[in-house]
Amino acid sequence: MSITALTTTELAAIIAFVVIVVAGIATLLFFRKRRTERLRSKFGGPEYARAVKEDGNRRHAEAGLEQRTERVESFHVRPLAPGDRARFVDSWRKIQARFVDGPAGAVAEADQLLGDVMSTRGYPVSAFDQRAADISVDHPLVLENYRTAHEIALRQTKGQASTEDLRQAMIHYRTLFEELVSERETAHMKAAS
């Protein structure tokens, strides 16, 4: 069949089909790009890149990030009550004061305190990787601090962290601690209101 043998109606149908297919592909690409931009904005560039690198497939990594969001949205994450906030802030000050005489113990206590704060806020306290994934949904900007501090704490248990490393870990832990005890509500808690 030659193109010259086609009727005007057949030619119009073929052109319409091609236009519909091209429009469908363009729409699909547009929504994929928007999804990527939304997830990169929500989780931050470093966490988004980390998820894609670990998964090896952008679509699967993005699906995993969306599953994280759904998981955390199912929690009953809440701001701290004033009494809990005061208790945690007091505990943090004591841990920081103990750092001078026992940096390794202070880092371990800081890690434990963060777990207690997360638990009180409504995050399940499970294995570190799951905790980090859960925290990434509401606190993506401080997540890398948490990962770095935890890595230093693990090195410390093997005797491979210097006092300066432990000091850095405390600084990183403090960043997440301050974020978790702040008055500010997380975005999904506001949406639930």
N, C-alpha and C positions, 0 to 999 in steps of 0.2 A: 504494500500500500504506500503510495507516494503522498507527500504533503499536498500536492496540487490536486489529488483526487478526493480530498476531504471536502465535505460540505461546510458551509459557513457555520452551521449549528454544531457540527462535530469539532471544528476548529475552535469555536467559542467555548465549548465544553472542556476541551483540553487546556486552553489558556486559563479558564476559571479554576480547573483542578490544580494547575501549577501554581497559580496565585494563592489558592487556599493552602497548599502544602508549604509554600514559602512563608506565608503569614503565620502558619502554625509553628514552624521552626523558629521564626523570629520571636514569637510570643514565648515559646519555651525557653529560648536563650535569655530573653528579658527577665523572666521570672527566676531563672537560675541565678542570673547576675544579682538580682535584688535579694534573693535568699542569701547568697554569699556575702553581700555587703551588710545585710542585717546581722548575720551571725558574727562576722568580723567585728562589727561595731559592738555587739552585745558582749562578746567574750574577749575582745581586745585582739590586736594583731598577733602578739606572741602566742597566746593560747590557741587561737585559730590555726596558726601555722604549725604549732606542736601537734594538734589533733590530726591535721592533714598528713604531716610527716609520719606520725606513728601509725596511722591507718594505711597510708600509701595510696588512698583513693579519696579524692575530694568529696564526691557524693556520699560515700559511706561515712566519712568523717563528719560531714555536715549533718547527716542523719543522726549520728551519735551525739553531736552537740544539741540537736533538738530533743533527743531522748533525755539528755541531762536536764534540760529545762523542764520537761514534763515531769521528771522524777522529783525535782526540787519543788515544783509547783504543788505536788501532792503532799509535801510536808506542811506542817503547821509552824512555819518560821515566824517568829514574833520578836519584837524589840524586848530588851531586858527590862524587867521591873526595876524601879529605882533602887530598891534594896539589894537586888542581885548585882546591879551595875556598881554600886558602892563597894560591895564585898569583893567583886572581881578587881576593881581598880586598886583597892587596898592590898589584895594578894599580889597584884603585879608590882606594886611599889616594893613590897617585901622581897619579892624574887629579884628585882633589880638591885636592891641593897645587898643581898647575899652573893651577887655576882662577884663582888670584889674578893671575897674569901674563898668562894667555890664556884668558879665559872661553869664547870661541867655540870654540877648539880643544878645550878640556876637555869641552864639551857634545858635540861630535862624537865624541870618544874614548869618552865614557860610553855613547853610543848604540852604538858599535861593540863595546864591552866587553859590553854586555847581549846583543847578538847572539851573541857568542862563548860567553857563559854558557848561553844558550838552546840553542845548537848542542851544546855539551858535555853538557847535560842530556838531549838527545835530541829536542828540538823542531827541525823543519826551519826553517831560516832563509830565508824567502822575502820577498815583498813585505810592507810594513808591515801592511797591512790583514789579510793572512792570519796574520802573526805575532800581531797583536793578538787575532784570533779564536781562535787556538790557545791563547794565554795565558789568555784569558777562562775557559776550562774549569777550569783548576786554580788560577788566581789572580785571581778576579773582583774582589776588593776593591781591588787595586792597578792594575787595568787602566786606570781613568780617569787615574791618575797617568801611566801610560805614554803614553796618547794625548795628554795635555796637554804632556808633555815633548817628544814627537815633533813636535807642532805648533809649539812654540817653536823647536825645532831647524830646522824647515823655514823659519820666518820669519827665523831668523838667517842662513840661506844667502842670503836676499834683502836682508840688511842692515836688517831691520825689527824686530829684537829688542834691547831694552835690556839693560844689564848685570843689572838686577834681574830681567828676564825669564829670562835665562840662569841666574841663581842659582836661580830657581824651578824651571827645568828640571832642574838638578842635584838639587834636593831630590826632585822627582818620580822621576827616574831612580834615586836612592838607595833610595827606597821599594821599587821593583820589584827592584832589585839585592839588597837585603837579603832579600826574600822568596825570590828564586831561589837564593841561596846558603845559606839557612838549613838546619839539620839536618832540619827537619820534612819528612816524606814527604807527597806529595799524596794525596788521597782515593782516586784510582783506582789508585795504586801499592799502597796498602794492600789494596785489594780484590783485586788481582792476586796478592797473596802467599798 
